[in-house]
């Protein structure tokens, strides 16, 4: 089964506790209309004493979606993050899960994989496992986990989510608000995961940036995320949605280069914008650029360039 979702469709992924009463408005774009993906969380965002209320609220949400004859086609992708595999097994059998795109699987590891495989058997539900346990620091374990995920879930996985806060917690650390996550041991973990999991064909999303007072550092972190091939980023607040989506837009030169590389008559090696292009080597990069542009658009050309283009057209 080929996954019907592009990982680039995720964009900024906003997590919301399942206890909130305004989720329906977001699902139907009455609030946060630019949001691309939403996770209703029953795990870390919900206290133990609130779990039953959260489950009832989720059921009520899905019932109201059904009453409206389903979600809008242009609304955000909708995922549920269960507390554990036992809860996922219950949700998996809810008929109302027909109105959900899939599950986020928290704290997935080699030791817990079998319980998740047994729990999330509904083939209609896509999956986003979260890498946030101590074994993530071990490249060999990640090679083994990647192989097991492909064997167990085939192509139901949209992307692997990197749980930066939990991984930092494994080390007893917390992000310095004045620097990006790449100024921490995550500067080893994220590139390693991008290589180990990316080479196995998985898309990965970037950890949350939990500081709201320094959007310029979020922009700096996003640039590094994207340079590692990460396809989206968890958002902790609606104010981050536009920043994340803006960063994911494609540079016009990259788009033009990608189009030339994918051209069926492109030579084996050619120069474009003072850089060597080699379709055999750059094919996957070019494909990803085209897909990213499809979902996030292109960075507008600078005004001075646009003015020059208009003048050139006028001269003809």
N, C-alpha and C positions, 0 to 999 in steps of 0.2 A: 504494500500500500504506500503510495507516494504522498508525502505530507502536502496538504492543500494550502498551507500557510507559508508565506515568505517570512523569514526572520526579520527582514527589513521593514515589514509591516508593523513591528512592535513599537519602534520609536522610543519615546519616553513611556515607561511602564509605571503607572501609579498604583501603589498598594493602599488599600483602605480596609480598616477593621470591619468585619462582618456585622458588627453592632451598630454601624452608622445607618441613619434613616434617610440619607439623601443619595444613595447609590443609584436608584432608579433614574433620577434626573441626569446623572452622568451617562448612564447606559443609553439614554435617549437624546443625548447631546443638548439637553436643556441647560446644562452647566458644563464647563470645560470642553467646548466643542472641538478644540484641536487635539484632544487626547486620542492616542492611537490604541492604547491597551491598558486594561484595568485588571487588578488582581484583588479579589475579595478574600481577605485574610482571616483564617480561623486559627492561626498558629501564634507567632510571637506577639502580634498586635492585639490579641484577646487574652485577658486574664482567665485563669482556671475557673473562677467563679462565674464568668460570663459566657462560658462555652455553650450551655444549653440555650441561652437567649440568642447567641450569635447564630446557632443552627436554625432556630425558629425564624430569625430575621432573614437569613439566606433563603429559606423555603418560601417565605412571604415575598421576597424580591422576585424569585423565579416564577412564582404564581402570578404576580402582577405583570411580568414580562409576557407570560402566556396569555393573560387577559388582553394584552395589546397585540395579540397575534404575532409575537416574536419581536426580536430586536431589529432596529433599523439597519439596512444593508451598509450604510456609511458610518455606523457608530463604532465605538472602540471594541476591539477584541476583548472578550470577557473570560477570565480564568478564576478558578477557586484554588486557594492554598489550604488544604486540610491540615489538621494538627499533626496527624501521623497516618500510617498506613491503615490502621484499624478504622479511623474516621473516613478515610478515602474509600474503603470498601463499602461503607454504608452509602456514601454520596454517589459512588459509581452506579448503584442500582436505582437511584432516584429517577423516575421518568422525566422530571423537570430539568435534569441535567442536559436534556436536548437543547436547552437555551443557553448553554455554556460552551465555550470553545475548547476548554481543557483544564487540566490540573497543573499547578506548580507543586513539585515534590520537594518538600524541605529536607535539608540535612541528609540527602541521599548519599549512601556509601556502599561499598562492596558487601558489607555485612547486612545491610538493610534492603538491598536490591530485591531479593527474592520476595520479601513481604510486600514490597511495592508492586512487583509483577503480579502477584496474586490479587492485589487490591484493585488496580486500575485496569480492568480487563475490557472495558467498553471501548471498542476500536474507533468510535466516533470522536473520542476525546483526545485531543493533542496533549503533549506533555512538555513541561519545562522543568527538568530536574535542577536543583540548586546545589552547587558545589560549595560547601561551607563547614566541612568537618576537618579534623586534624590530618586525615590521610591525604587531603588535597595537596599538602606540602611535599608529598612523595611522588615523583614523576613515574616511577614504576607502577605504583598503585593506580595512577591516572590512566596509564596505558591499559592496564587490566580492566579498569572501570569502563573506559571507552569501548573496549571490545565487548564487554558484558552488556552495555547499554544497547549496542547495535544488535546483539543477538536477542536480547529480551524484548526490546521495544521497536525493532525494525525502523521504520521511517516516521513514527508518530512524534518524534522529538522535533520541536521547532528550533529550540536553542537551549543551551546550558547557561544557567544564570550563576554568576560569580558572587557569592555572599561575602562581600568584603568585611562587614562589621563582625560577623561570626568568625571569620578567619583571623582577623586582628584579635578578637577575644580569645582565640586559642593561644595566642602569645602574650595575653595580658596587656594588650596595647589598645590605644584609641588614637584615631587620626588627630594630627596637629592641625588646628583650623587654619593655620597660615600657609600650609603646603598641600600639594596634591597627594593622593594616595600612593603615588609613585615615589614619594620620599620616605616610604616605609618598607617593610619586608614584602609588601605586595608588588614592589618593583621586581621581585623575583617570581612571585606566584603567577601574576597575570601574564607576563610573557611566556612563562613555562606552559600554562594552560592553553594559551593561544597557539603554541607550537604543538603540544602533545595532543590536545583535543581537536584543534583546527586541522591538523594533518590527517585525522581520522574522519574528517568531513563534518564535524559539528560546528554550528555557529555559536558564538558566545556573546552574552550581554555584560555590560560593565556594572560594577558595584555602585551603590547609592552614594551621593555626595550629601552628607547630612548637615552641612553648614549653610545657613540661609543668608548670612550677612556678607558673603564674599563670592558673588556670582562670577567675578573675573577669574577666580581660582577654579571654579567649576568649568569655565570655558577652557582654561589651560589643561585641566584634567581630561576633558572631552577630546581635545586635540591628540593627546597621547593615547587615549582609549582607541580612537579611530585609527591611529597609526599602527596599532596592534591588531587591527581587523575586527574589533568588537562592533556589533551591529546595532546596539541600542543601549539604553542605560536606565536603571531604576531611578524613579523620581520620588523624593520624599515630600514634595510640596508642589502645588500647582504652578507656583512661580517659576519652577525649573523646566516646565514642559517646553516653552518656546525656546529657551536657551539650548536644550538638548536637540530639538528638531532643527534649529538653525545650524548647529554644528554638523548635523548629519547631511546637510545639503552638499552637493557635489560641485567641485571647482569646474568651471567651464572648460579649461584646458584638459583636465582629466577626462571629462566626458567626450571631448573631441578625440582625444588619444584612444579612448576605449572603443569608440565607433570605428576608428581606422584599423585598430588591431583586430576587431571582429569582422571586418570587411572580407568577404570571400575571395577577393582578388588582391588582398594585401600581400606584399612581398615577404619573404622569410625574415628579413631584417630591414628596417627603415628608420630614418631620423624624423622626429617630430618635436617641435619646441625644444631643440637642442638636447634631446634625449633619445637614446636608442630604444626602439620598440621591436620586440621579437614575439610575434603572435604565439608561437609554440610555448614560450615561457610565460607570457603575460595574459594568456587567454582567460584564466580564472579570475585574475584581478579585473580585467576588462568586463567580464560578465557581472562581477559584483558591483562595479561602478555603475553600470547600466541599471541594475536592479535597485541600487540605492537611490539613483536619480529618479527612478519611476515612483518611489514612495515619498521622497523628501525634496525633490526638485533640485534646482541648480542655483548656486550663488550668483546673484545679479552681477553683471559686468560693472566695473567702476564707471562713474558718471563721465569721466574724461574719455574713457574708451568708447562709451556710447555716443558721446558728442562727436568723436572722430568718425565713427561709423556713419552717423547721420550726415556729416559733412561730405564723406566719400560718396554716399548715395546721392546727395544733392548735386555733386559735381557731374554725375552721369546723366 
